[in-house]
Amino acid sequence: MSLPAERRERPRPTAFRAFTLAAEVQPMSHASGAGTAGVSFPRTSAAPAPPADDAGRPRTALVTGASSGIGAAVARRLSAEGWRLVLNGRDAERLRRVAERAPASVFPADLTQPGVEHRLTRFALERTGRVDLLVAGAGIGWAGDFRTMPPSALEEVVEVDLLATLRLVRQVLPHMAEAGSGRLVLIGSLAGTVGVREEAVYSAAKAALGAFADSLRYELRGSGVAVSLVVPGVVDTPFFERRGTPYRRAWPGPVPPERVADAVWSAVARDRDEIYVPGWLRVPARLRGAAPGLYRRLAAVFG
Ligand SMILES: NC(=O)c1ccc[n+]([C@@H]2O[C@H](COP(=O)([O-])OP(=O)(O)OC[C@H]3O[C@@H](n4cnc5c(N)ncnc54)[C@H](OP(=O)(O)O)[C@@H]3O)[C@@H](O)[C@H]2O)c1
């Protein structure tokens, strides 16, 4: 499929014009993972979703977790598809590097801080006029014996992986519903579908996110607003290094974050409710649903 001329010839913004820093929020500086910003990806030609609405206005997306890993890959992918972006993460410098390659405004902020979701939504609407897509990618992990998990870590995992996303959806959704269109893409985890040993709180938070996506999808039927859940298995990002416990299993092997970005794009372009990454991971998820006893016996053997 060839691209329309205006898509091929759209001028790329300069880094100077593209980068706008939210003045009201101080950049956070405690994160140091290198992330994967800087890799560029070819535009795919299979995507049917138009890059502009009927009035010729570019589609706009708000992406959290955009300063690293999956969120950064999603930002690059959406940018390559012609979308205008508002990016959130905590690390202002890494966020700026991602934004340099996209028509993007950045809002560095810790999503666990009171009222941030409100300020972020207001910022996005002021900059772009409308949010067509929210990709909620911010997340952290914690692995280890639940009995030794510090209460502060327990609360942080639930705050970042669940509550912060729910609060942000609560802010963004009324604007989408009023516009009669929009999509919420939540980044879940296989851990939330099948439960993973020594990741009890992370699994619980991601399971709750999955239940939230299902419930909200029913609630929004007919509103023009769609909800997608993207369910990655293991992804090659700084996630494991940052949680302090490396990924040690030989199987399943990690996939690059661009595979998850492809899935997010597929959710948008093909109106998908739920996508596993890689796709075969839906098999253990379905087996657990269809034959939970068998699944538990297998999980006990294979871990
Ligand atoms: N990697 C995997 O194997 C895997 C598998 C399944 C699901 N996931 C999910 O995928 C999502 C992205 O993870 P990733 O692998 O890309 O990890 P990552 O590289 O560590 O990126 C995590 C992102 O979340 C942001 N973040 C963390 N805490 C935040 C907070 N309090 N406020 C605002 N932003 C915050 C980080 O911002 P800063 O870097 O600026 O601090 C960063 O942009 C998460 O929801 C994760 O649970 C990951």
The ligand as a Tripos MOL2 file, in Angstrom:
@<TRIPOS>MOLECULE
LIG
   48    52     1     0     0
SMALL
NO_CHARGES

@<TRIPOS>ATOM
      1 N1          9.8240   -5.2520   30.4730 N.am      1 LIG1
      2 C1          8.9860   -6.2770   30.6010 C.2       1 LIG1
      3 O1          9.3780   -7.4430   30.5550 O.2       1 LIG1
      4 C2          7.5090   -6.0310   30.7680 C.ar      1 LIG1
      5 C3          6.6540   -7.1220   30.6340 C.ar      1 LIG1
      6 C4          5.2900   -6.9420   30.7790 C.ar      1 LIG1
      7 C5          4.7900   -5.6760   31.0370 C.ar      1 LIG1
      8 N2          5.6460   -4.6160   31.1750 N.ar      1 LIG1
      9 C6          5.0670   -3.3250   31.4630 C.3       1 LIG1
     10 O2          5.4080   -2.4170   30.4530 O.3       1 LIG1
     11 C7          5.4050   -1.0850   30.9740 C.3       1 LIG1
     12 C8          6.6930   -0.3970   30.5800 C.3       1 LIG1
     13 O3          7.7680   -1.0890   31.1800 O.3       1 LIG1
     14 P1          9.2220   -1.1120   30.5170 P.3       1 LIG1
     15 O4          9.5950   -2.5340   30.3480 O.co2     1 LIG1
     16 O5          9.2830   -0.1970   29.3550 O.co2     1 LIG1
     17 O6         10.0750   -0.5670   31.7490 O.3       1 LIG1
     18 P2         11.0660    0.6860   31.8480 P.3       1 LIG1
     19 O7         11.9960    0.6880   30.6940 O.co2     1 LIG1
     20 O8         11.6230    0.6050   33.2210 O.co2     1 LIG1
     21 O9         10.0900    1.9490   31.7130 O.3       1 LIG1
     22 C9          9.1900    2.2640   32.7210 C.3       1 LIG1
     23 C10         8.6030    3.6240   32.4330 C.3       1 LIG1
     24 O10         7.6620    3.9540   33.4690 O.3       1 LIG1
     25 C11         7.9870    5.2470   33.9710 C.3       1 LIG1
     26 N3          7.6400    5.3610   35.3800 N.ar      1 LIG1
     27 C12         7.9670    4.5350   36.3980 C.ar      1 LIG1
     28 N4          7.5130    5.0140   37.5520 N.ar      1 LIG1
     29 C13         6.8930    6.1960   37.2720 C.ar      1 LIG1
     30 C14         6.2350    7.1850   38.0460 C.ar      1 LIG1
     31 N5          6.1260    7.0660   39.3940 N.pl3     1 LIG1
     32 N6          5.7180    8.2760   37.4230 N.ar      1 LIG1
     33 C15         5.8300    8.4120   36.0760 C.ar      1 LIG1
     34 N7          6.4490    7.5070   35.2920 N.ar      1 LIG1
     35 C16         6.9770    6.4110   35.8830 C.ar      1 LIG1
     36 C17         9.4740    5.3540   33.7900 C.3       1 LIG1
     37 O11         9.8470    6.7310   33.8500 O.3       1 LIG1
     38 P3         11.3930    7.1590   34.1800 P.3       1 LIG1
     39 O12        12.2640    6.2040   33.4200 O.co2     1 LIG1
     40 O13        11.4760    8.5230   33.6420 O.co2     1 LIG1
     41 O14        11.5550    7.0250   35.6470 O.co2     1 LIG1
     42 C18         9.6570    4.7350   32.4170 C.3       1 LIG1
     43 O15         9.3410    5.6620   31.4140 O.3       1 LIG1
     44 C19         5.1960   -1.2300   32.4810 C.3       1 LIG1
     45 O16         3.8540   -1.0020   32.7860 O.3       1 LIG1
     46 C20         5.5550   -2.6810   32.7400 C.3       1 LIG1
     47 O17         4.8740   -3.1750   33.8630 O.3       1 LIG1
     48 C21         6.9850   -4.7600   31.0360 C.ar      1 LIG1
@<TRIPOS>BOND
     1     1     2 1
     2     2     3 2
     3     2     4 1
     4     4     5 ar
     5     4    48 ar
     6     5     6 ar
     7     6     7 ar
     8     7     8 ar
     9     8     9 1
    10     8    48 ar
    11     9    10 1
    12     9    46 1
    13    10    11 1
    14    11    12 1
    15    11    44 1
    16    12    13 1
    17    13    14 1
    18    14    15 2
    19    14    16 1
    20    14    17 1
    21    17    18 1
    22    18    19 2
    23    18    20 1
    24    18    21 1
    25    21    22 1
    26    22    23 1
    27    23    24 1
    28    23    42 1
    29    24    25 1
    30    25    26 1
    31    25    36 1
    32    26    27 ar
    33    26    35 ar
    34    27    28 ar
    35    28    29 ar
    36    29    30 ar
    37    29    35 ar
    38    30    31 1
    39    30    32 ar
    40    32    33 ar
    41    33    34 ar
    42    34    35 ar
    43    36    37 1
    44    36    42 1
    45    37    38 1
    46    38    39 2
    47    38    40 1
    48    38    41 1
    49    42    43 1
    50    44    45 1
    51    44    46 1
    52    46    47 1
@<TRIPOS>SUBSTRUCTURE
     1 LIG1         1 GROUP 0 **** ****
